[in-house]
Amino acid sequence: MGFRFFEHRRDTHLRRSREYLEEANVARVEHQAAAEHHAALAKMYAQRIVRIEEEILSALHSPSMVVPASADALSEDGNRGKGESVLAYPSRAFRT
């Protein structure tokens, strides 16, 4: 009788170990998918940064760019005068 008791404990231990193994495999797959998702997001944001930097550089080097008014050109109430320039960004329609 005592031997069957130990055999039952061994089977229970093996069953739990298999459950833990399955949980670990599922967690690995979930984390791997999350890592791939985050890598894709990081790549997307890196491309976005490059695109925005290029837009800023092209806007800065554009001969039609108007220099914004300095802070001391503001009137006493904080508003710009009528003849002051405003920086205009290119519309999204012209992006590549």
CORMOFEN-V539032 format. One record per backbone hydrogen bond with DSSP energy under -1.0 kcal/mol. NH is the residue of the N-H (numbers start at 1). CO is the residue of the C=O. If there is no record, write none. Layout:
BEGIN
((NH,CO) (NH,CO))
END
This chain:
BEGIN
((5,1) (6,2) (7,3) (8,4) (9,5) (10,6) (11,7) (12,8) (13,9) (14,10) (15,11) (16,12) (17,13) (18,14) (19,15) (20,16) (21,17) (22,18) (23,19) (24,20) (25,21) (26,22) (27,23) (28,24) (29,25) (30,26) (31,27) (32,28) (33,29) (34,30) (35,31) (36,32) (37,33) (38,34) (39,35) (40,36) (41,37) (42,38) (43,39) (44,40) (45,41) (46,42) (47,43) (48,44) (49,45) (50,46) (51,47) (52,48) (53,49) (54,50) (55,51) (56,52) (57,53) (58,54) (59,55) (60,56) (61,57) (65,62) (73,70) (74,71) (75,79) (78,75) (94,91) (95,92))
END
